[in-house]
Each structure stands twice: as C-alpha cells, then as structure tokens.
C-alpha cells in the first residue's frame, strides 16, 4: 500500500482499512523485533535493520500529512500500531511512536515550518523534548536558543527536533514557554542514556548553543494547550486534535504491547513449566496460577479499555467542534497514568506466576519488566499528577498543575 492508495475513499471504512493494513504490517515485524531486541539493548540503540523496517512499514509516516506523502491517520491507528510493535520490542515501539507523534507536532507550526521539515524530505523524522530546559533570547527575525534537552528518544534517527524553551524579551523577562523546531544537524548529542530499561531508545541529551530559530518555527505551549495552533486552516482534522491528550495518550500504546507480550509468555510457559515444591507438574493445573493469570488479564483489559476510550474521544473531538474542554482533558490525563499502572501491576503478577526464571538473561519477561518499568515512569504518565489534575477538576478547583493536560 502506498501513501495515496486510499486517498479517494472517505468515511470510517477507508480509515479502518488503512488502519488494519498498517497494524498488520506492525504485527509482521514482531519476529524481527524479538530477534533484534537483545542486540539493541547491548548496543543501546535500535539496529539499523529495525529502523529501516519501521520506515518501510510506514510507522514514521503515520501522522504525517497526505500532502507530504504521509498516511495522516489518527491517534487510534498510532496506538494500535504501537501496541503491536510493543509485543515485539518495547524500545522499537517507543521510538516509532515518538517519531510519529512528534511529526504530528511539527504540523501544528506555521506552514512555512512544515514545508522546511517535510517539503523536501517526506521521510523526515522529528523527535523532541517538551520540558522547557532551553532559553531563547529575542533577536531580529526570531530567537537565539541555547539549552540541554534530556531523554530525546530516537535521537540518532532524527532529522529535526522540537525542544522546549522559555522565551525572554529584550529586558530579560520570560514572556512565553515554547517548543522550537531545530534541524538535528544544528544540535549535538551527548551520550547520557544509561538505564535499566528501554535501552535501545537511545534517549540521549540534545545540546544547542546560540541556535537561531526563526519566528515561524516557534510554537507557544500555553496557546497550544488551549487549542490555538499557528498552522494555516485547512481540511485536515488530525491537526485539530487536542494538544495535551494527543501527546500523553500516545505513550500508553507501547506499554499495552509489553503487557500483551508478558501475558503470552506466562501463559505459554504455564502449559509445561512445573510449579516447584507442589504436586502440580504444570503451573496451568494450579488454581492459584489460574487466578493470578485471570487477574493480570483483567488489569490489561482495564488498561486497554481506558486507553482506547480516551483515544477515541480525542480522535472524534475535531469533528465535534474543536479541542476537548479542560474537564475532558483532565480525565484523559488521569486515565493515561492509571492505564500505565494497570500494565505494571499485571506484569508484576505475571512475573510472580512465572517465578525466578523470569529474570534469566534469556527470558523475554525480564526485558519486558524493565522496559515497562521505565516507560511507565515517563513524566506524562506519573499517576499522582494525573489524579491530582483530575481530582481538582472534579471539585471545580481551577489551579493548574501542568500545561500538559
């Protein structure tokens, strides 16, 4: 399927057909991802074969505009693809998801910026760090930006980066928090990603010193959080999606896939693995094991139900009159973190079932456990923040805890 094969079709059926094919491609990559996962961990970067396979499957173009050769799908497709990839390898799923959603983010900028990113390179790969750990000073025509941005997943594969900065006026006062688009060639990468899990994401630190960023490559985060994007108005519903929920819910897809992989590994082993120090020659014969597997399955189902219900709300909002209101966004933030915790609890239960052999270097469960543990601690998924945001909203308390809602 090329990027234009469904261009003349309209309606849900066309979207579903495109989604089904893209998800099928992701599923087809699972054997390769499993085969290369240990190598990716050892090298602390995705093997080139994996990156090339993700590109060939269209993963990086999921949310790129059709006018630039992309699929221009939706959050549902991204989440289902990420989940399928996560069943094969968490790091590959994470990098694919990050590049896809940051490509979407780049399309919120003015058209001139979009043309610079995608116009001559339909395969452009944007990565980014939203935390405003950079500083921009006003200069003629734009801003002079310097900073260090940590945890830039997929850094080695990026052609552009969207990074956070506080913008100062001529007097030195901070006037805005922004995301700025910078060519990857104008930034350096510091090798800092030494972690217990998600090792192959190569989420290293970007460094920029006195980089000139023209005005059209600046996106105000407070304005974007309220649905005000500087892009030109056109019939592209995807780019009317709500800012915070889009950038938060996408994080859950790889975790859902990791949970599925853990369940599959534990169930398959239970059919033949003995339950030591008991009369059971197979774990599957133990009522205790049966109960734990059922509990883990329900936790994973809970995570999926929360995630996909929220995802569908985000996808439907542009056609329903605009961005989600604050109460709906607060609800999404809470559900994203809650879903991530449900996956962690399920994985922990599944390791209890499988036992100490889960932690053998040859066991996929130990990598799943580590990858899920790291991914679920992303700042956008911190459960206490999501619950506070949602609780305040339920009580009518207007204090803002985070712009990323």
Secondary structure, 3 states (H helix, E strand, C coil): CCCCCCCCCCCHHHHHHHHHHHHHHHHHCHHHHHHHHHHHHHHCCCCHHHHHHHHHCCHHHCCCCHHHCCCCCCHHHHHHHHHHHHHHCHHHHHHHHHHHHHHHHHCCCCHHHHHHHHHCCCCCCEEEEEEEEEEEEEECCEEEEEEEEEEECCHHHCCEEEEEEEEECCCCCEEEEEEEEEEHHHCEEECCCCCCCCHHHCCEEEEEEEEEEEHHHEEEHHHHHCCCCCCCCCCCHHHHCCHHHHHHHCCHHHHHHHHHHHHHHHHHHHCCCCCCCCCCCCHHHCHHHHHHHHHHHHHHHHHHHHHHHHHHHHHHHHHHCCCCCHHHHHHHHHHHHHHHHHHHHHHHHHHHHHCHHHHCCCCHHHHHHHHHHHHCCCHHHCHHHHHHHHHHHHHCCCCCCCCCC
